[in-house]
Amino acid sequence: MAIEDLKGAIARLPEQPGVYLFFGAEDETLYVGKARILRDRVRSYLAAHGTSPRIDALLRDASRLEFIVTDSV
């Protein structure tokens, strides 16, 4: 997922608790995480870009981002 595409996806994320999922090009699940505030947590991946090989690989390989809003973490 291009960084610009990820920024657009983040802008649409709610400021609510939930679960977020990164998917690869072949629809394989790359990462599942939880957050108190979805938008802030996923945005933190952009801030970490370039500081961690693991984060860089996730952002490079992700082709889709989905989320599920929950009542609590």
All heavy atoms as TSV, in Angstrom:
chain	resi	resn	atom	element	x	y	z
A	1	MET	N	N	0.862	-1.171	0.000
A	1	MET	CA	C	0.000	0.000	0.000
A	1	MET	C	C	0.904	1.227	0.000
A	1	MET	O	O	1.778	1.353	0.844
A	1	MET	CB	C	-0.894	-0.026	1.242
A	1	MET	CG	C	-1.745	1.196	1.439
A	1	MET	SD	S	-2.843	1.066	2.876
A	1	MET	CE	C	-4.292	0.405	2.099
A	2	ALA	N	N	0.682	2.081	-0.940
A	2	ALA	CA	C	1.482	3.302	-1.003
A	2	ALA	C	C	1.188	4.164	0.219
A	2	ALA	O	O	0.076	4.142	0.755
A	2	ALA	CB	C	1.160	4.073	-2.276
A	3	ILE	N	N	2.182	4.896	0.650
A	3	ILE	CA	C	2.028	5.743	1.836
A	3	ILE	C	C	0.870	6.721	1.655
A	3	ILE	O	O	0.088	6.949	2.577
A	3	ILE	CB	C	3.339	6.489	2.147
A	3	ILE	CG1	C	4.452	5.485	2.484
A	3	ILE	CG2	C	3.151	7.493	3.260
A	3	ILE	CD1	C	4.201	4.662	3.718
A	4	GLU	N	N	0.726	7.279	0.466
A	4	GLU	CA	C	-0.381	8.215	0.216
A	4	GLU	C	C	-1.733	7.519	0.345
A	4	GLU	O	O	-2.691	8.100	0.861
A	4	GLU	CB	C	-0.240	8.864	-1.144
A	4	GLU	CG	C	0.933	9.826	-1.245
A	4	GLU	CD	C	0.894	10.914	-0.184
A	4	GLU	OE1	O	-0.187	11.488	0.063
A	4	GLU	OE2	O	1.954	11.193	0.400
A	5	ASP	N	N	-1.826	6.277	-0.129
A	5	ASP	CA	C	-3.067	5.521	0.013
A	5	ASP	C	C	-3.358	5.229	1.478
A	5	ASP	O	O	-4.504	5.280	1.918
A	5	ASP	CB	C	-2.989	4.205	-0.763
A	5	ASP	CG	C	-2.899	4.416	-2.256
A	5	ASP	OD1	O	-3.304	5.502	-2.732
A	5	ASP	OD2	O	-2.424	3.499	-2.963
A	6	LEU	N	N	-2.314	4.914	2.228
A	6	LEU	CA	C	-2.485	4.652	3.651
A	6	LEU	C	C	-2.948	5.908	4.376
A	6	LEU	O	O	-3.823	5.839	5.242
A	6	LEU	CB	C	-1.181	4.137	4.261
A	6	LEU	CG	C	-1.242	3.746	5.732
A	6	LEU	CD1	C	-2.312	2.696	5.972
A	6	LEU	CD2	C	0.106	3.247	6.199
A	7	LYS	N	N	-2.411	7.049	4.011
A	7	LYS	CA	C	-2.856	8.307	4.618
A	7	LYS	C	C	-4.339	8.534	4.367
A	7	LYS	O	O	-5.066	8.982	5.255
A	7	LYS	CB	C	-2.045	9.484	4.071
A	7	LYS	CG	C	-0.640	9.544	4.595
A	7	LYS	CD	C	0.108	10.731	4.016
A	7	LYS	CE	C	1.535	10.783	4.507
A	7	LYS	NZ	N	2.286	11.900	3.926
A	8	GLY	N	N	-4.806	8.231	3.170
A	8	GLY	CA	C	-6.225	8.364	2.859
A	8	GLY	C	C	-7.075	7.410	3.668
A	8	GLY	O	O	-8.151	7.773	4.153
A	9	ALA	N	N	-6.598	6.177	3.832
A	9	ALA	CA	C	-7.329	5.192	4.628
A	9	ALA	C	C	-7.384	5.607	6.089
A	9	ALA	O	O	-8.414	5.449	6.750
A	9	ALA	CB	C	-6.675	3.817	4.484
A	10	ILE	N	N	-6.299	6.157	6.589
A	10	ILE	CA	C	-6.255	6.609	7.984
A	10	ILE	C	C	-7.248	7.739	8.212
A	10	ILE	O	O	-7.908	7.791	9.248
A	10	ILE	CB	C	-4.830	7.044	8.366
A	10	ILE	CG1	C	-3.928	5.815	8.434
A	10	ILE	CG2	C	-4.815	7.805	9.679
A	10	ILE	CD1	C	-2.461	6.141	8.574
A	11	ALA	N	N	-7.381	8.621	7.258
A	11	ALA	CA	C	-8.317	9.741	7.397
A	11	ALA	C	C	-9.751	9.258	7.558
A	11	ALA	O	O	-10.574	9.940	8.165
A	11	ALA	CB	C	-8.202	10.665	6.190
A	12	ARG	N	N	-10.048	8.073	7.045
A	12	ARG	CA	C	-11.402	7.527	7.144
A	12	ARG	C	C	-11.615	6.662	8.390
A	12	ARG	O	O	-12.735	6.235	8.660
A	12	ARG	CB	C	-11.718	6.708	5.890
A	12	ARG	CG	C	-11.828	7.565	4.635
A	12	ARG	CD	C	-12.267	6.760	3.435
A	12	ARG	NE	N	-11.323	5.730	3.048
A	12	ARG	CZ	C	-10.284	5.911	2.235
A	12	ARG	NH1	N	-10.043	7.098	1.730
A	12	ARG	NH2	N	-9.481	4.911	1.927
A	13	LEU	N	N	-10.567	6.417	9.146
A	13	LEU	CA	C	-10.701	5.601	10.352
A	13	LEU	C	C	-11.405	6.386	11.454
A	13	LEU	O	O	-11.169	7.581	11.611
A	13	LEU	CB	C	-9.331	5.158	10.862
A	13	LEU	CG	C	-8.601	4.102	10.046
A	13	LEU	CD1	C	-7.195	3.903	10.589
A	13	LEU	CD2	C	-9.355	2.800	10.040
A	14	PRO	N	N	-12.236	5.712	12.238
A	14	PRO	CA	C	-12.920	6.408	13.337
A	14	PRO	C	C	-11.997	6.590	14.539
A	14	PRO	O	O	-10.988	5.906	14.679
A	14	PRO	CB	C	-14.066	5.451	13.684
A	14	PRO	CG	C	-13.560	4.108	13.284
A	14	PRO	CD	C	-12.680	4.329	12.087
A	15	GLU	N	N	-12.366	7.498	15.391
A	15	GLU	CA	C	-11.645	7.721	16.644
A	15	GLU	C	C	-12.337	6.925	17.742
A	15	GLU	O	O	-12.762	7.474	18.755
A	15	GLU	CB	C	-11.593	9.212	16.964
A	15	GLU	CG	C	-10.761	9.994	15.985
A	15	GLU	CD	C	-10.667	11.463	16.326
A	15	GLU	OE1	O	-11.248	11.890	17.351
A	15	GLU	OE2	O	-10.010	12.186	15.571
A	16	GLN	N	N	-12.439	5.629	17.510
A	16	GLN	CA	C	-13.097	4.706	18.432
A	16	GLN	C	C	-12.190	3.495	18.631
A	16	GLN	O	O	-11.274	3.263	17.842
A	16	GLN	CB	C	-14.435	4.256	17.854
A	16	GLN	CG	C	-15.429	5.379	17.702
A	16	GLN	CD	C	-16.684	4.899	17.005
A	16	GLN	OE1	O	-16.630	4.381	15.901
A	16	GLN	NE2	N	-17.810	5.072	17.672
A	17	PRO	N	N	-12.470	2.692	19.656
A	17	PRO	CA	C	-11.680	1.478	19.847
A	17	PRO	C	C	-12.048	0.433	18.796
A	17	PRO	O	O	-13.146	0.457	18.228
A	17	PRO	CB	C	-12.069	1.007	21.248
A	17	PRO	CG	C	-13.385	1.627	21.526
A	17	PRO	CD	C	-13.436	2.895	20.731
A	18	GLY	N	N	-11.108	-0.461	18.554
A	18	GLY	CA	C	-11.404	-1.509	17.601
A	18	GLY	C	C	-10.198	-2.343	17.233
A	18	GLY	O	O	-9.152	-2.286	17.874
A	19	VAL	N	N	-10.366	-3.094	16.159
A	19	VAL	CA	C	-9.345	-3.993	15.634
A	19	VAL	C	C	-9.041	-3.548	14.216
A	19	VAL	O	O	-9.954	-3.193	13.464
A	19	VAL	CB	C	-9.865	-5.449	15.641
A	19	VAL	CG1	C	-8.858	-6.393	15.028
A	19	VAL	CG2	C	-10.232	-5.880	17.047
A	20	TYR	N	N	-7.760	-3.561	13.847
A	20	TYR	CA	C	-7.376	-3.211	12.482
A	20	TYR	C	C	-6.604	-4.374	11.873
A	20	TYR	O	O	-5.919	-5.119	12.571
A	20	TYR	CB	C	-6.566	-1.915	12.442
A	20	TYR	CG	C	-5.316	-1.939	13.288
A	20	TYR	CD1	C	-4.084	-2.275	12.726
A	20	TYR	CD2	C	-5.358	-1.627	14.637
A	20	TYR	CE1	C	-2.932	-2.296	13.500
A	20	TYR	CE2	C	-4.224	-1.642	15.413
A	20	TYR	CZ	C	-3.017	-1.983	14.840
A	20	TYR	OH	O	-1.879	-2.016	15.601
A	21	LEU	N	N	-6.759	-4.542	10.565
A	21	LEU	CA	C	-6.147	-5.655	9.864
A	21	LEU	C	C	-5.444	-5.157	8.607
A	21	LEU	O	O	-6.052	-4.432	7.815
A	21	LEU	CB	C	-7.212	-6.682	9.456
A	21	LEU	CG	C	-8.055	-7.267	10.576
A	21	LEU	CD1	C	-9.339	-6.492	10.730
A	21	LEU	CD2	C	-8.350	-8.709	10.296
A	22	PHE	N	N	-4.200	-5.539	8.443
A	22	PHE	CA	C	-3.458	-5.269	7.223
A	22	PHE	C	C	-3.464	-6.543	6.383
A	22	PHE	O	O	-3.158	-7.620	6.897
A	22	PHE	CB	C	-2.006	-4.885	7.532
A	22	PHE	CG	C	-1.821	-3.488	8.033
A	22	PHE	CD1	C	-1.730	-3.220	9.382
A	22	PHE	CD2	C	-1.716	-2.433	7.139
A	22	PHE	CE1	C	-1.532	-1.929	9.845
A	22	PHE	CE2	C	-1.528	-1.137	7.586
A	22	PHE	CZ	C	-1.432	-0.880	8.945
A	23	PHE	N	N	-3.799	-6.413	5.096
A	23	PHE	CA	C	-3.824	-7.545	4.181
A	23	PHE	C	C	-2.812	-7.345	3.074
A	23	PHE	O	O	-2.576	-6.219	2.631
A	23	PHE	CB	C	-5.214	-7.701	3.545
A	23	PHE	CG	C	-6.272	-8.120	4.513
A	23	PHE	CD1	C	-7.066	-7.177	5.143
A	23	PHE	CD2	C	-6.485	-9.461	4.802
A	23	PHE	CE1	C	-8.047	-7.552	6.043
A	23	PHE	CE2	C	-7.459	-9.844	5.705
A	23	PHE	CZ	C	-8.246	-8.893	6.325
A	24	GLY	N	N	-2.244	-8.453	2.591
A	24	GLY	CA	C	-1.287	-8.418	1.494
A	24	GLY	C	C	-1.975	-8.466	0.146
A	24	GLY	O	O	-3.208	-8.510	0.044
A	25	ALA	N	N	-1.171	-8.502	-0.912
A	25	ALA	CA	C	-1.670	-8.462	-2.282
A	25	ALA	C	C	-2.543	-9.669	-2.627
A	25	ALA	O	O	-3.456	-9.562	-3.443
A	25	ALA	CB	C	-0.504	-8.375	-3.256
A	26	GLU	N	N	-2.275	-10.804	-2.012
A	26	GLU	CA	C	-3.054	-12.011	-2.292
A	26	GLU	C	C	-4.096	-12.264	-1.213
A	26	GLU	O	O	-4.494	-13.399	-0.977
A	26	GLU	CB	C	-2.112	-13.196	-2.454
A	26	GLU	CG	C	-1.190	-13.013	-3.652
A	26	GLU	CD	C	-0.220	-14.169	-3.805
A	26	GLU	OE1	O	-0.360	-15.180	-3.094
A	26	GLU	OE2	O	0.674	-14.040	-4.649
A	27	ASP	N	N	-4.516	-11.211	-0.539
A	27	ASP	CA	C	-5.534	-11.245	0.517
A	27	ASP	C	C	-5.111	-12.025	1.759
A	27	ASP	O	O	-5.955	-12.437	2.543
A	27	ASP	CB	C	-6.858	-11.786	-0.018
A	27	ASP	CG	C	-7.904	-10.704	-0.104
A	27	ASP	OD1	O	-7.590	-9.534	0.186
A	27	ASP	OD2	O	-9.056	-11.027	-0.445
A	28	GLU	N	N	-3.804	-12.236	1.937
A	28	GLU	CA	C	-3.340	-12.892	3.152
A	28	GLU	C	C	-3.263	-11.857	4.271
A	28	GLU	O	O	-2.961	-10.697	4.028
A	28	GLU	CB	C	-1.978	-13.571	2.940
A	28	GLU	CG	C	-0.798	-12.638	2.793
A	28	GLU	CD	C	-0.575	-12.082	1.394
A	28	GLU	OE1	O	-1.487	-12.131	0.548
A	28	GLU	OE2	O	0.516	-11.566	1.157
A	29	THR	N	N	-3.572	-12.286	5.470
A	29	THR	CA	C	-3.520	-11.399	6.621
A	29	THR	C	C	-2.067	-11.199	7.022
A	29	THR	O	O	-1.367	-12.162	7.327
A	29	THR	CB	C	-4.308	-11.989	7.807
A	29	THR	OG1	O	-5.647	-12.258	7.391
A	29	THR	CG2	C	-4.317	-11.029	8.982
A	30	LEU	N	N	-1.621	-9.945	7.021
A	30	LEU	CA	C	-0.250	-9.633	7.402
A	30	LEU	C	C	-0.138	-9.297	8.880
A	30	LEU	O	O	0.837	-9.643	9.535
A	30	LEU	CB	C	0.275	-8.451	6.588
A	30	LEU	CG	C	0.352	-8.621	5.083
A	30	LEU	CD1	C	0.829	-7.332	4.437
A	30	LEU	CD2	C	1.261	-9.782	4.717
A	31	TYR	N	N	-1.140	-8.602	9.394
A	31	TYR	CA	C	-1.069	-8.160	10.778
A	31	TYR	C	C	-2.463	-7.831	11.291
A	31	TYR	O	O	-3.287	-7.267	10.565
A	31	TYR	CB	C	-0.177	-6.916	10.904
A	31	TYR	CG	C	0.098	-6.511	12.325
A	31	TYR	CD1	C	1.034	-7.188	13.088
A	31	TYR	CD2	C	-0.592	-5.464	12.915
A	31	TYR	CE1	C	1.280	-6.828	14.406
A	31	TYR	CE2	C	-0.351	-5.098	14.230
A	31	TYR	CZ	C	0.587	-5.782	14.966
A	31	TYR	OH	O	0.820	-5.435	16.273
A	32	VAL	N	N	-2.714	-8.189	12.545
A	32	VAL	CA	C	-3.957	-7.831	13.226
A	32	VAL	C	C	-3.562	-7.137	14.516
A	32	VAL	O	O	-2.716	-7.635	15.267
A	32	VAL	CB	C	-4.811	-9.080	13.546
A	32	VAL	CG1	C	-6.056	-8.692	14.318
A	32	VAL	CG2	C	-5.173	-9.827	12.274
A	33	GLY	N	N	-4.150	-5.982	14.761
A	33	GLY	CA	C	-3.851	-5.248	15.982
A	33	GLY	C	C	-5.114	-4.681	16.593
A	33	GLY	O	O	-6.172	-4.670	15.967
A	34	LYS	N	N	-4.997	-4.220	17.822
A	34	LYS	CA	C	-6.128	-3.591	18.490
A	34	LYS	C	C	-5.707	-2.214	18.964
A	34	LYS	O	O	-4.518	-1.935	19.115
A	34	LYS	CB	C	-6.617	-4.437	19.660
A	34	LYS	CG	C	-5.605	-4.594	20.767
A	34	LYS	CD	C	-6.156	-5.413	21.896
A	34	LYS	CE	C	-5.101	-5.482	23.002
A	34	LYS	NZ	N	-5.667	-5.889	24.259
A	35	ALA	N	N	-6.698	-1.365	19.166
A	35	ALA	CA	C	-6.386	0.010	19.545
A	35	ALA	C	C	-7.524	0.643	20.323
A	35	ALA	O	O	-8.690	0.334	20.084
A	35	ALA	CB	C	-6.114	0.834	18.288
A	36	ARG	N	N	-7.156	1.527	21.211
A	36	ARG	CA	C	-8.171	2.333	21.907
A	36	ARG	C	C	-8.752	3.374	20.963
A	36	ARG	O	O	-9.936	3.676	21.008
A	36	ARG	CB	C	-7.564	3.054	23.105
A	36	ARG	CG	C	-7.210	2.161	24.238
A	36	ARG	CD	C	-6.628	2.975	25.385
A	36	ARG	NE	N	-5.964	2.112	26.326
A	36	ARG	CZ	C	-6.538	1.673	27.446
A	36	ARG	NH1	N	-7.751	2.052	27.755
A	36	ARG	NH2	N	-5.881	0.861	28.248
A	37	ILE	N	N	-7.894	3.937	20.123
A	37	ILE	CA	C	-8.317	4.909	19.110
A	37	ILE	C	C	-7.702	4.455	17.791
A	37	ILE	O	O	-6.495	4.596	17.576
A	37	ILE	CB	C	-7.870	6.343	19.474
A	37	ILE	CG1	C	-8.460	6.742	20.823
A	37	ILE	CG2	C	-8.290	7.320	18.386
A	37	ILE	CD1	C	-7.965	8.071	21.350
A	38	LEU	N	N	-8.524	3.892	16.932
A	38	LEU	CA	C	-8.038	3.300	15.690
A	38	LEU	C	C	-7.198	4.260	14.858
A	38	LEU	O	O	-6.104	3.918	14.407
A	38	LEU	CB	C	-9.220	2.792	14.857
A	38	LEU	CG	C	-9.874	1.513	15.356
A	38	LEU	CD1	C	-11.227	1.324	14.693
A	38	LEU	CD2	C	-8.967	0.324	15.089
A	39	ARG	N	N	-7.697	5.462	14.650
A	39	ARG	CA	C	-7.009	6.414	13.786
A	39	ARG	C	C	-5.595	6.722	14.308
A	39	ARG	O	O	-4.628	6.720	13.548
A	39	ARG	CB	C	-7.805	7.709	13.663
A	39	ARG	CG	C	-7.152	8.690	12.678
A	39	ARG	CD	C	-7.944	9.960	12.531
A	39	ARG	NE	N	-9.297	9.656	12.086
A	39	ARG	CZ	C	-10.311	10.504	12.192
A	39	ARG	NH1	N	-10.132	11.689	12.715
A	39	ARG	NH2	N	-11.505	10.151	11.772
A	40	ASP	N	N	-5.477	6.948	15.609
A	40	ASP	CA	C	-4.175	7.290	16.178
A	40	ASP	C	C	-3.196	6.117	16.093
A	40	ASP	O	O	-2.021	6.301	15.791
A	40	ASP	CB	C	-4.313	7.728	17.631
A	40	ASP	CG	C	-5.032	9.055	17.767
A	40	ASP	OD1	O	-5.249	9.740	16.749
A	40	ASP	OD2	O	-5.400	9.407	18.910
A	41	ARG	N	N	-3.684	4.908	16.354
A	41	ARG	CA	C	-2.792	3.749	16.351
A	41	ARG	C	C	-2.269	3.464	14.947
A	41	ARG	O	O	-1.073	3.237	14.762
A	41	ARG	CB	C	-3.513	2.512	16.894
A	41	ARG	CG	C	-2.651	1.270	16.870
A	41	ARG	CD	C	-1.440	1.467	17.775
A	41	ARG	NE	N	-0.552	0.335	17.673
A	41	ARG	CZ	C	0.683	0.400	17.168
A	41	ARG	NH1	N	1.164	1.533	16.736
A	41	ARG	NH2	N	1.425	-0.674	17.118
A	42	VAL	N	N	-3.124	3.477	13.961
A	42	VAL	CA	C	-2.674	3.185	12.597
A	42	VAL	C	C	-1.796	4.327	12.090
A	42	VAL	O	O	-0.807	4.092	11.395
A	42	VAL	CB	C	-3.872	2.905	11.669
A	42	VAL	CG1	C	-3.405	2.671	10.248
A	42	VAL	CG2	C	-4.653	1.691	12.171
A	43	ARG	N	N	-2.095	5.543	12.474
A	43	ARG	CA	C	-1.254	6.682	12.085
A	43	ARG	C	C	0.163	6.531	12.649
A	43	ARG	O	O	1.137	6.969	12.030
A	43	ARG	CB	C	-1.871	7.990	12.578
A	43	ARG	CG	C	-1.087	9.212	12.115
A	43	ARG	CD	C	-1.675	10.513	12.624
A	43	ARG	NE	N	-2.994	10.716	12.055
A	43	ARG	CZ	C	-4.035	11.188	12.737
A	43	ARG	NH1	N	-3.922	11.519	14.001
A	43	ARG	NH2	N	-5.196	11.356	12.145
A	44	SER	N	N	0.301	5.879	13.788
A	44	SER	CA	C	1.625	5.706	14.390
A	44	SER	C	C	2.550	4.863	13.507
A	44	SER	O	O	3.777	4.974	13.606
A	44	SER	CB	C	1.510	5.093	15.784
A	44	SER	OG	O	1.169	3.723	15.705
A	45	TYR	N	N	1.986	4.040	12.635
A	45	TYR	CA	C	2.818	3.274	11.702
A	45	TYR	C	C	3.530	4.204	10.725
A	45	TYR	O	O	4.662	3.941	10.333
A	45	TYR	CB	C	1.982	2.251	10.934
A	45	TYR	CG	C	1.610	1.067	11.780
A	45	TYR	CD1	C	0.364	0.999	12.401
A	45	TYR	CD2	C	2.492	0.024	11.984
A	45	TYR	CE1	C	0.018	-0.072	13.189
A	45	TYR	CE2	C	2.160	-1.055	12.775
A	45	TYR	CZ	C	0.922	-1.096	13.380
A	45	TYR	OH	O	0.589	-2.164	14.169
A	46	LEU	N	N	2.888	5.275	10.338
A	46	LEU	CA	C	3.537	6.234	9.447
A	46	LEU	C	C	4.702	6.928	10.141
A	46	LEU	O	O	5.742	7.164	9.534
A	46	LEU	CB	C	2.539	7.278	8.957
A	46	LEU	CG	C	1.435	6.776	8.038
A	46	LEU	CD1	C	0.510	7.921	7.671
A	46	LEU	CD2	C	2.002	6.119	6.802
A	47	ALA	N	N	4.521	7.240	11.418
A	47	ALA	CA	C	5.590	7.886	12.177
A	47	ALA	C	C	6.780	6.941	12.349
A	47	ALA	O	O	7.926	7.392	12.404
A	47	ALA	CB	C	5.075	8.331	13.536
A	48	ALA	N	N	6.529	5.636	12.411
A	48	ALA	CA	C	7.591	4.653	12.590
A	48	ALA	C	C	8.238	4.239	11.276
A	48	ALA	O	O	9.244	3.524	11.279
A	48	ALA	CB	C	7.033	3.427	13.295
A	49	HIS	N	N	7.690	4.690	10.161
A	49	HIS	CA	C	8.245	4.336	8.845
A	49	HIS	C	C	9.695	4.801	8.756
A	49	HIS	O	O	10.009	5.946	9.038
A	49	HIS	CB	C	7.410	4.974	7.742
A	49	HIS	CG	C	7.871	4.645	6.368
A	49	HIS	ND1	N	7.836	3.372	5.880
A	49	HIS	CD2	C	8.380	5.413	5.392
A	49	HIS	CE1	C	8.313	3.372	4.647
A	49	HIS	NE2	N	8.649	4.618	4.339
A	50	GLY	N	N	10.581	3.876	8.418
A	50	GLY	CA	C	11.988	4.201	8.310
A	50	GLY	C	C	12.785	3.942	9.579
A	50	GLY	O	O	14.005	4.065	9.579
A	51	THR	N	N	12.117	3.591	10.661
A	51	THR	CA	C	12.817	3.349	11.922
A	51	THR	C	C	12.871	1.871	12.285
A	51	THR	O	O	13.644	1.491	13.153
A	51	THR	CB	C	12.153	4.105	13.080
A	51	THR	OG1	O	10.820	3.619	13.256
A	51	THR	CG2	C	12.130	5.607	12.826
A	52	SER	N	N	12.033	1.054	11.640
A	52	SER	CA	C	11.969	-0.366	11.974
A	52	SER	C	C	11.811	-1.193	10.699
A	52	SER	O	O	10.884	-0.950	9.922
A	52	SER	CB	C	10.768	-0.614	12.898
A	52	SER	OG	O	10.475	-1.987	12.965
A	53	PRO	N	N	12.678	-2.168	10.487
A	53	PRO	CA	C	12.525	-3.027	9.306
A	53	PRO	C	C	11.183	-3.759	9.277
A	53	PRO	O	O	10.594	-3.962	8.223
A	53	PRO	CB	C	13.678	-4.025	9.430
A	53	PRO	CG	C	14.675	-3.374	10.312
A	53	PRO	CD	C	13.885	-2.488	11.239
A	54	ARG	N	N	10.668	-4.128	10.458
A	54	ARG	CA	C	9.384	-4.825	10.534
A	54	ARG	C	C	8.244	-3.932	10.060
A	54	ARG	O	O	7.397	-4.346	9.270
A	54	ARG	CB	C	9.127	-5.279	11.977
A	54	ARG	CG	C	7.842	-6.063	12.151
A	54	ARG	CD	C	7.646	-6.475	13.605
A	54	ARG	NE	N	7.517	-5.358	14.508
A	54	ARG	CZ	C	6.369	-4.736	14.750
A	54	ARG	NH1	N	5.269	-5.104	14.157
A	54	ARG	NH2	N	6.327	-3.727	15.598
A	55	ILE	N	N	8.229	-2.695	10.516
A	55	ILE	CA	C	7.194	-1.741	10.104
A	55	ILE	C	C	7.332	-1.407	8.627
A	55	ILE	O	O	6.338	-1.349	7.893
A	55	ILE	CB	C	7.252	-0.447	10.954
A	55	ILE	CG1	C	7.031	-0.756	12.433
A	55	ILE	CG2	C	6.252	0.583	10.452
A	55	ILE	CD1	C	5.685	-1.340	12.770
A	56	ASP	N	N	8.554	-1.213	8.177
A	56	ASP	CA	C	8.784	-0.916	6.757
A	56	ASP	C	C	8.257	-2.043	5.874
A	56	ASP	O	O	7.626	-1.796	4.847
A	56	ASP	CB	C	10.267	-0.687	6.478
A	56	ASP	CG	C	10.786	0.579	7.132
A	56	ASP	OD1	O	9.972	1.397	7.592
A	56	ASP	OD2	O	12.016	0.735	7.175
A	57	ALA	N	N	8.503	-3.299	6.275
A	57	ALA	CA	C	8.031	-4.450	5.498
A	57	ALA	C	C	6.508	-4.505	5.502
A	57	ALA	O	O	5.889	-4.781	4.465
A	57	ALA	CB	C	8.611	-5.739	6.060
A	58	LEU	N	N	5.895	-4.228	6.642
A	58	LEU	CA	C	4.436	-4.235	6.726
A	58	LEU	C	C	3.835	-3.183	5.794
A	58	LEU	O	O	2.929	-3.482	5.014
A	58	LEU	CB	C	3.980	-3.982	8.166
A	58	LEU	CG	C	2.475	-3.857	8.384
A	58	LEU	CD1	C	1.763	-5.162	8.058
A	58	LEU	CD2	C	2.182	-3.435	9.802
A	59	LEU	N	N	4.347	-1.979	5.843
A	59	LEU	CA	C	3.816	-0.902	5.006
A	59	LEU	C	C	4.079	-1.172	3.522
A	59	LEU	O	O	3.246	-0.856	2.672
A	59	LEU	CB	C	4.427	0.437	5.415
A	59	LEU	CG	C	4.060	0.920	6.822
A	59	LEU	CD1	C	4.785	2.214	7.141
A	59	LEU	CD2	C	2.560	1.070	6.985
A	60	ARG	N	N	5.206	-1.782	3.208
A	60	ARG	CA	C	5.539	-2.096	1.815
A	60	ARG	C	C	4.636	-3.203	1.265
A	60	ARG	O	O	4.167	-3.141	0.134
A	60	ARG	CB	C	7.003	-2.532	1.724
A	60	ARG	CG	C	7.455	-2.906	0.327
A	60	ARG	CD	C	8.834	-3.524	0.304
A	60	ARG	NE	N	8.822	-4.806	1.025
A	60	ARG	CZ	C	9.602	-5.101	2.061
A	60	ARG	NH1	N	10.470	-4.232	2.508
A	60	ARG	NH2	N	9.522	-6.272	2.648
A	61	ASP	N	N	4.360	-4.218	2.085
A	61	ASP	CA	C	3.623	-5.390	1.616
A	61	ASP	C	C	2.107	-5.258	1.720
A	61	ASP	O	O	1.377	-6.014	1.083
A	61	ASP	CB	C	4.071	-6.630	2.385
A	61	ASP	CG	C	5.527	-6.969	2.142
A	61	ASP	OD1	O	6.089	-6.473	1.147
A	61	ASP	OD2	O	6.102	-7.720	2.950
A	62	ALA	N	N	1.623	-4.335	2.517
A	62	ALA	CA	C	0.175	-4.186	2.709
A	62	ALA	C	C	-0.476	-3.607	1.455
A	62	ALA	O	O	0.034	-2.672	0.848
A	62	ALA	CB	C	-0.107	-3.285	3.901
A	63	SER	N	N	-1.602	-4.204	1.094
A	63	SER	CA	C	-2.348	-3.683	-0.051
A	63	SER	C	C	-3.746	-3.215	0.346
A	63	SER	O	O	-4.429	-2.573	-0.434
A	63	SER	CB	C	-2.451	-4.746	-1.145
A	63	SER	OG	O	-3.193	-5.851	-0.681
A	64	ARG	N	N	-4.134	-3.562	1.577
A	64	ARG	CA	C	-5.480	-3.197	2.026
A	64	ARG	C	C	-5.485	-3.107	3.540
A	64	ARG	O	O	-4.782	-3.842	4.223
A	64	ARG	CB	C	-6.462	-4.270	1.561
A	64	ARG	CG	C	-7.901	-3.992	1.853
A	64	ARG	CD	C	-8.803	-4.962	1.085
A	64	ARG	NE	N	-8.439	-6.350	1.286
A	64	ARG	CZ	C	-9.129	-7.214	2.031
A	64	ARG	NH1	N	-10.221	-6.816	2.650
A	64	ARG	NH2	N	-8.743	-8.465	2.163
A	65	LEU	N	N	-6.288	-2.193	4.057
A	65	LEU	CA	C	-6.451	-1.994	5.493
A	65	LEU	C	C	-7.942	-2.042	5.807
A	65	LEU	O	O	-8.741	-1.374	5.155
A	65	LEU	CB	C	-5.873	-0.632	5.901
A	65	LEU	CG	C	-6.131	-0.151	7.316
A	65	LEU	CD1	C	-5.436	-1.052	8.328
A	65	LEU	CD2	C	-5.666	1.287	7.479
A	66	GLU	N	N	-8.300	-2.858	6.787
A	66	GLU	CA	C	-9.694	-2.935	7.234
A	66	GLU	C	C	-9.730	-2.720	8.739
A	66	GLU	O	O	-8.712	-2.845	9.417
A	66	GLU	CB	C	-10.304	-4.302	6.893
A	66	GLU	CG	C	-10.515	-4.515	5.432
A	66	GLU	CD	C	-11.259	-5.799	5.139
A	66	GLU	OE1	O	-11.737	-6.471	6.082
A	66	GLU	OE2	O	-11.360	-6.149	3.957
A	67	PHE	N	N	-10.913	-2.404	9.245
A	67	PHE	CA	C	-11.061	-2.216	10.691
A	67	PHE	C	C	-12.433	-2.675	11.139
A	67	PHE	O	O	-13.372	-2.757	10.337
A	67	PHE	CB	C	-10.841	-0.754	11.084
A	67	PHE	CG	C	-11.890	0.177	10.547
A	67	PHE	CD1	C	-13.019	0.475	11.280
A	67	PHE	CD2	C	-11.740	0.758	9.301
A	67	PHE	CE1	C	-13.985	1.335	10.790
A	67	PHE	CE2	C	-12.695	1.606	8.790
A	67	PHE	CZ	C	-13.826	1.909	9.537
A	68	ILE	N	N	-12.526	-2.992	12.410
A	68	ILE	CA	C	-13.785	-3.383	13.052
A	68	ILE	C	C	-13.888	-2.554	14.314
A	68	ILE	O	O	-13.017	-2.623	15.182
A	68	ILE	CB	C	-13.809	-4.885	13.411
A	68	ILE	CG1	C	-13.583	-5.728	12.149
A	68	ILE	CG2	C	-15.113	-5.248	14.112
A	68	ILE	CD1	C	-13.257	-7.166	12.431
A	69	VAL	N	N	-14.925	-1.756	14.420
A	69	VAL	CA	C	-15.155	-0.933	15.613
A	69	VAL	C	C	-15.745	-1.833	16.690
A	69	VAL	O	O	-16.631	-2.648	16.426
A	69	VAL	CB	C	-16.100	0.238	15.301
A	69	VAL	CG1	C	-16.453	0.996	16.563
A	69	VAL	CG2	C	-15.458	1.169	14.284
A	70	THR	N	N	-15.243	-1.687	17.923
A	70	THR	CA	C	-15.743	-2.451	19.059
A	70	THR	C	C	-16.180	-1.495	20.166
A	70	THR	O	O	-15.900	-0.297	20.104
A	70	THR	CB	C	-14.647	-3.401	19.598
A	70	THR	OG1	O	-13.524	-2.630	20.002
A	70	THR	CG2	C	-14.229	-4.411	18.539
A	71	ASP	N	N	-16.816	-2.022	21.173
A	71	ASP	CA	C	-17.252	-1.193	22.302
A	71	ASP	C	C	-16.086	-0.794	23.191
A	71	ASP	O	O	-16.111	0.250	23.828
A	71	ASP	CB	C	-18.288	-1.921	23.138
A	71	ASP	CG	C	-19.605	-2.082	22.402
A	71	ASP	OD1	O	-19.895	-1.271	21.516
A	71	ASP	OD2	O	-20.345	-3.039	22.707
A	72	SER	N	N	-15.078	-1.655	23.268
A	72	SER	CA	C	-13.895	-1.376	24.079
A	72	SER	C	C	-12.718	-2.125	23.497
A	72	SER	O	O	-12.872	-2.927	22.581
A	72	SER	CB	C	-14.125	-1.795	25.530
A	72	SER	OG	O	-14.262	-3.199	25.587
A	73	VAL	N	N	-11.536	-1.871	24.040
A	73	VAL	CA	C	-10.341	-2.573	23.575
A	73	VAL	C	C	-10.437	-4.010	23.999
A	73	VAL	O	O	-10.115	-4.931	23.352
A	73	VAL	CB	C	-9.067	-1.921	24.134
A	73	VAL	CG1	C	-7.849	-2.675	23.694
A	73	VAL	CG2	C	-8.978	-0.490	23.703
